[in-house]
Amino acid sequence: MSAKFGPAGNPDAFPYKSSVDAPRWLREIGLDCYEYQCGKGVNVGEATARKLGQAAIEAGISLSLHAPYFINLANPDPESLRKTTGYILSACQAADWMGANRVVVHTGALMKRTRREALDIALRSMGEILKVWEGEGYSHIALCPETMGKIGQLGDLAEVLELCGLDQRLIPCVDFGHLYARTLGALTGPEACRTMLDDMEKALGPQRARTFHSHFSQIEFTPAGGEKCHRTFDDNGGFGPDPAPLMAEVARRGWEPTFICESAGTQDKDALTMKDLYLKAQ
């Protein structure tokens, strides 16, 4: 077993028109996984999803799916919770069709509340969603609450780990670029990586921590708000975080996470760079 590396959606270099061809192409270039993007809504049909799933099986590519961006676990309004639940269920339905075993979900905005108030609302919301998720027969698909990049959003590492404490089947989606941006560049380098992974192991236990889900890209941020935009590894401008210390630390621990690269158009190239760093550190 080893860590898996792949792109979020199709990069600029993707040579085909349909995502059904993505698994074969990813195998050919040396990547291991693929995250299907439903950020603007779950619009994939059953037939296409099943074709993608079959192509992934044939190519040996593992699949995950990003649920719609509209999800806000921290909104206490009953109608908002109903919509959020619907977005998550529709994402799980598509994931089930294609055989994806993880669905990434955003945590939401503070909405002028304290971080503690927002997190308490999100914990209640996630608890209700888990009841429906299990009742609808989707508990074989892990929900992955994501760390967020803007300072005004819920979803620093501690908050996501607390959400994952609700159920052993929840797996954090740790976006290291987002954590770097929301801390204004503080979370990068070997010591920061060791601390973050230690915190994950303490909260999740060794087995769940070693197979965590992750997004990674270099991020441009602003001092006022945090995340501004995703960059690429080739961009000149001193953007971070540096992937090398994280790859080295994950390899040193023998962990086997899934790394989904969200670079702006070069997800394939940068995912391969990360994989090479990881393999050289083993």
C-alpha positions in Angstrom: 0.0 0.0 0.0 1.1 3.6 -0.6 -0.3 7.1 -0.8 -2.4 7.9 -3.8 -2.1 11.0 -6.0 -4.4 12.5 -8.6 -6.2 15.6 -9.8 -9.3 17.4 -8.8 -11.2 17.4 -12.1 -9.6 17.6 -15.5 -6.4 19.7 -15.9 -5.6 21.9 -18.9 -3.5 19.1 -20.4 -6.5 16.6 -20.4 -6.7 15.5 -24.1 -10.3 14.2 -24.1 -13.8 15.6 -24.0 -15.4 13.3 -21.5 -14.3 12.6 -17.9 -15.1 8.9 -18.7 -11.7 8.9 -20.3 -9.9 10.3 -17.3 -9.1 7.1 -15.5 -7.3 5.6 -18.5 -5.4 8.7 -19.1 -4.4 9.1 -15.4 -3.1 5.5 -15.3 -1.0 6.2 -18.5 0.7 9.2 -16.9 1.3 7.5 -13.6 -1.4 8.8 -11.2 -3.6 6.8 -8.9 -6.9 8.6 -8.1 -9.4 11.2 -9.4 -11.8 13.5 -7.7 -15.0 14.2 -9.7 -16.1 17.8 -9.3 -19.7 18.6 -8.5 -19.0 21.9 -6.8 -21.6 23.8 -8.9 -24.2 21.0 -8.5 -24.6 17.3 -9.0 -25.3 17.2 -12.8 -23.9 13.9 -13.8 -26.4 11.3 -14.9 -26.5 7.7 -13.8 -25.3 6.2 -17.1 -22.2 8.5 -17.3 -21.4 7.9 -13.7 -21.5 4.2 -14.1 -19.3 4.3 -17.2 -16.8 6.4 -15.3 -16.9 3.9 -12.4 -16.3 1.0 -14.7 -13.4 2.9 -16.4 -11.9 3.5 -13.0 -12.1 -0.2 -12.1 -10.4 -1.2 -15.3 -7.6 1.4 -14.9 -7.1 0.8 -11.1 -8.0 4.4 -10.3 -9.7 5.2 -7.0 -12.5 7.8 -7.1 -13.8 10.5 -4.8 -16.4 13.2 -5.4 -16.6 16.9 -4.3 -20.1 17.8 -3.2 -21.7 21.2 -4.1 -20.1 24.3 -2.7 -23.4 25.6 -1.4 -23.3 23.3 1.7 -23.3 25.3 5.0 -23.3 23.1 8.1 -23.1 26.2 10.3 -26.5 27.7 9.2 -29.2 26.9 11.8 -32.1 27.7 9.5 -34.2 24.5 9.0 -34.6 25.2 5.3 -30.8 25.6 4.9 -30.3 22.3 6.7 -32.8 20.7 4.4 -31.0 22.0 1.3 -27.6 21.0 2.7 -28.8 17.5 3.4 -30.2 17.3 -0.2 -26.9 18.4 -1.7 -25.0 15.8 0.3 -27.5 13.0 -0.5 -27.4 13.8 -4.2 -23.6 13.8 -4.1 -23.7 10.4 -2.3 -26.1 9.1 -5.0 -23.7 10.1 -7.8 -20.7 8.7 -5.8 -22.6 5.4 -5.4 -23.2 5.1 -9.1 -19.6 5.6 -9.9 -18.2 3.6 -7.0 -16.5 6.6 -5.4 -15.8 5.9 -1.7 -15.4 9.4 -0.4 -17.5 12.6 -0.7 -15.8 15.9 0.3 -18.1 18.5 1.9 -17.5 22.1 2.8 -18.2 23.1 6.4 -19.7 26.6 6.0 -19.4 30.2 7.0 -19.4 31.8 10.5 -22.2 34.2 9.6 -21.2 36.7 12.3 -21.2 34.1 15.0 -18.3 33.1 17.2 -16.3 30.1 16.0 -17.6 28.1 18.9 -21.2 29.0 18.1 -20.8 28.1 14.5 -19.1 24.8 15.3 -21.8 23.8 17.7 -24.4 24.4 15.0 -22.3 22.4 12.5 -22.0 19.5 14.9 -25.8 19.4 15.3 -26.3 19.7 11.6 -23.8 16.9 10.8 -25.5 14.7 13.4 -28.8 15.1 11.7 -27.3 14.5 8.3 -25.6 11.3 9.4 -28.9 9.9 10.5 -30.3 10.5 7.0 -27.1 9.4 5.3 -27.2 6.1 7.1 -31.0 5.7 6.7 -30.6 6.2 2.9 -28.0 3.4 2.7 -25.0 5.6 2.0 -22.8 4.8 5.1 -20.4 2.9 2.9 -19.4 6.3 1.4 -17.2 8.3 3.8 -18.2 12.0 4.3 -15.0 14.1 4.4 -15.5 17.6 6.0 -12.9 19.9 4.5 -10.6 22.5 6.1 -11.4 25.8 4.5 -9.1 28.7 3.3 -10.9 31.9 4.3 -10.6 33.3 7.8 -14.4 33.9 7.9 -15.2 30.3 7.2 -15.6 27.5 9.7 -13.1 24.8 9.1 -9.7 25.1 10.7 -8.0 21.8 11.5 -9.2 21.5 15.0 -12.8 22.3 14.0 -12.8 19.7 11.2 -11.3 17.1 13.6 -14.0 17.8 16.1 -16.6 17.3 13.5 -15.0 14.0 12.5 -15.3 12.9 16.2 -19.0 12.5 15.7 -18.6 9.2 13.8 -15.7 6.8 13.0 -16.8 6.8 9.4 -16.1 10.5 8.9 -12.7 11.1 7.3 -11.2 14.6 7.3 -10.3 16.3 4.0 -7.2 18.2 5.1 -6.5 21.0 2.6 -3.0 22.0 3.4 -3.1 25.0 1.0 -6.3 26.2 2.8 -4.6 25.9 6.2 -1.6 27.8 4.9 -3.8 30.6 3.6 -6.0 31.0 6.7 -3.0 31.2 8.9 -1.4 33.8 6.5 1.5 31.5 5.6 2.3 30.1 9.1 1.5 26.4 8.4 4.4 25.3 6.2 7.7 23.5 6.7 8.7 20.3 8.6 7.7 21.4 12.1 4.2 22.5 11.0 3.7 19.3 9.1 4.7 17.2 12.1 2.4 19.1 14.4 -0.6 18.9 12.0 -0.2 15.1 11.5 0.4 14.6 15.3 -2.9 16.4 15.9 -4.7 14.3 13.4 -3.4 11.1 14.9 -4.3 12.2 18.4 -7.9 13.1 17.4 -8.6 10.2 14.9 -6.5 7.3 16.1 -3.7 5.8 14.1 -5.7 3.9 11.5 -8.1 6.7 10.5 -5.3 9.2 10.5 -3.0 7.2 8.2 -5.6 7.1 5.4 -6.9 10.7 5.6 -8.1 12.5 2.5 -6.3 15.6 1.4 -6.4 18.5 -1.0 -3.1 20.2 -1.9 -2.2 23.3 -4.0 -0.2 26.4 -3.5 -2.4 29.3 -2.5 -2.3 33.1 -2.8 -3.8 34.8 0.2 -4.6 38.3 1.5 -4.0 39.5 5.1 -7.6 40.4 5.6 -9.4 37.3 4.3 -7.0 34.4 3.8 -7.4 32.4 0.6 -7.6 34.5 -2.6 -6.9 31.9 -5.4 -5.1 28.7 -6.2 -1.7 28.8 -7.9 0.6 26.3 -9.5 4.0 24.9 -8.5 5.5 26.8 -11.4 4.1 30.2 -10.4 6.7 32.8 -9.4 5.7 34.7 -6.4 6.7 32.8 -3.3 3.4 31.0 -2.9 3.1 28.2 -0.5 2.9 25.8 1.2 5.9 23.8 0.1 4.9 20.2 -0.6 8.3 18.6 0.1 8.2 18.6 3.9 4.7 17.1 4.0 5.5 14.4 1.5 8.7 13.5 3.5 6.8 13.4 6.8 3.9 11.3 5.5 6.4 8.9 3.9 8.4 8.7 7.2 5.3 7.6 9.1 4.3 5.1 6.4 0.9 6.7 6.0 -1.3 6.1 3.0 -3.5 9.1 2.4 -5.2 10.2 -0.8 -3.7 13.5 -2.1 -5.9 15.4 -4.6 -4.1 18.2 -6.3 -6.1 21.4 -6.9 -3.5 23.5 -8.7 -4.9 26.0 -11.2 -4.8 24.0 -14.4 -1.7 21.9 -13.7 -3.3 19.4 -11.3 -1.7 16.4 -13.2 1.8 17.8 -13.4 1.8 19.0 -9.8 0.3 15.7 -8.5 3.1 13.9 -10.2 5.6 16.2 -8.5 4.1 15.4 -5.2 4.1 11.6 -5.9 7.8 11.8 -6.9 8.7 13.7 -3.6 6.8 11.0 -1.6 8.4 8.1 -3.3 11.9 9.5 -3.0 11.3 10.0 0.7 10.3 6.4 1.4 
